[in-house]
Amino acid sequence: MSDPTTSHSDDPPRDGKPLATTRAAAGRSEPLAATRDDPVVENRRPHRPRHRVLDDTILRDASPSGHDLIVRYTPNDRSNHWITAISFILLALSGLAMFHPAMFWLSALFGGGQWMRILHPFIGLVMFFSFALLALRFWHHNLLDRTDVQWLKQIGDVLENREEDLPEVGRYNAGQKLLFFTMVACLLLLLLSGIVIWRRYFSFYFPIGLIRLAAVVHAASAFVLIVGIVVHIYAALWIKGSIGAMVRGTVTLGWARKHHPRWFREVIESERR
């Protein structure tokens, strides 16, 4: 005969209720292992509340080596940037194919000339609105100040990589700020001129003289934009860690201190408050 003080996993529940899961009668307080007749017991990890990733904040012990990192770009910032970048590549390729017959072979990348002409303006709209979000997000970081003027006067030190002789740089240097406003101007001109020469929907609203002028403005703006982006890519490769910042969203404290010392100091001071 079994001991009535000991519960068995094969015993049916009494009154529709599960048997006790502790061995109090045996002088033990630890819980029994779950059985097939016990209520389902799940081993869940402790809930960790998710926090929104904010820029200009320090992530403690976040790098693989256990060092602190500064959030320079949020996931939304990086998504917008790469949508803009991919759109630019597609627009540059299709635009070059339409600009000169020698480059028309690039139209094969888009399924032929007809599809290329259809897709080009729509991709242009994607790039414009994606960059517009970035422009609104970072507008206040790109306003020129006196230190930027001095930075430009010392462009020789910039090219010689003598950063210790330059005035302290904030979140962006003067070169990055000028490129920002160049992109704003070029994309506005490309949008306006592109609408005028968009034959399928808008061209018939404008006189032929304006259409011809818009085509010249469109080509010139695209050329300036392409040159600016090439400089942007070169600078990102030149300053080690810049591309990683836009891929991972973070930079090391040493990188921030070296290349953007004023921004680094502002981040440190905000963390102490």
Salt bridges, closest charged atoms under 4 A:
ASP10 OD1 - ARG36 NH2 3.39
GLU42 OE1 - ARG44 NH2 2.45
ASP55 OD2 - ARG137 NH2 2.77
ASP55 OD2 - ARG171 NH2 3.92
ASP56 OD1 - ARG171 NH1 2.49
ASP68 OD2 - ARG60 NH1 2.94
ASP77 OD1 - ARG137 NE 3.12
ASP145 OD2 - ARG262 NH2 3.36
ASP148 OD2 - LYS177 NZ 2.69
ASP157 OD1 - ARG162 NH2 2.57
GLU163 OE2 - LYS258 NZ 3.74
GLU163 OE1 - HIS259 ND1 3.09
ASP165 OD2 - ARG162 NE 3.83
GLU168 OE1 - ARG265 NH1 2.65
